[in-house]
Amino acid sequence: MPACPDCEARPELGTPSMARWLGPDGGIYCSLHFIQKFGHSERLVKIADYEPPPTAPEGATSGTA
């Protein structure tokens, strides 16, 4: 899975998110950068080779109480 190029450009923010969406400009983006760049009204189109990350094992918690 490719990483979001906008996330990769800002390494101080941590590990880049995986690109999931194809932008109207032909670029690929994570959800955050897609919405930031194109807004909520733009149609979401998944990139062809996107595979969602595996789900958490049964009984796993997010670390919140």
C-alpha positions in Angstrom: 0.0 0.0 0.0 1.4 3.4 -0.9 1.7 6.1 1.8 0.0 9.5 1.5 2.5 11.8 -0.1 1.2 14.7 2.0 1.9 12.7 5.2 5.4 11.7 3.9 6.2 15.4 3.3 5.7 16.1 7.0 7.8 13.5 8.9 7.6 15.5 12.1 3.9 14.5 12.3 4.9 10.8 12.7 4.4 7.7 10.6 2.7 8.5 7.3 -0.9 7.3 6.8 -1.7 4.9 4.0 -3.2 6.4 0.9 -6.7 5.3 0.4 -8.4 7.8 -1.9 -7.8 9.0 -5.4 -8.1 12.8 -5.7 -9.8 14.7 -8.5 -6.3 15.9 -9.4 -5.1 12.3 -9.9 -3.1 12.2 -6.6 -3.5 9.8 -3.8 -4.3 10.8 -0.3 -5.2 9.5 3.2 -8.6 10.5 4.5 -7.4 13.5 6.4 -5.5 15.1 3.6 -8.2 14.3 1.0 -10.8 16.2 3.1 -8.3 19.0 3.9 -7.5 19.5 0.2 -10.9 18.9 -1.5 -13.6 19.3 1.2 -16.4 17.0 2.3 -18.5 17.4 -0.9 -15.9 15.7 -3.2 -16.8 12.2 -4.2 -14.6 9.5 -2.5 -13.0 7.0 -4.9 -10.8 4.3 -3.5 -7.5 3.7 -5.2 -7.4 0.4 -7.1 -4.8 -1.5 -5.0 -6.0 -0.3 -1.5 -6.4 -3.1 1.0 -7.7 -2.1 4.5 -5.4 -2.9 7.4 -6.3 -6.1 9.2 -8.9 -5.8 11.9 -7.8 -5.9 15.6 -7.9 -9.4 17.2 -11.0 -10.2 19.2 -10.7 -8.7 22.7 -8.2 -6.1 21.7 -8.8 -2.6 23.1 -7.9 0.8 21.8 -6.3 1.8 25.2 -9.2 3.9 26.3 -11.3 3.2 29.3 
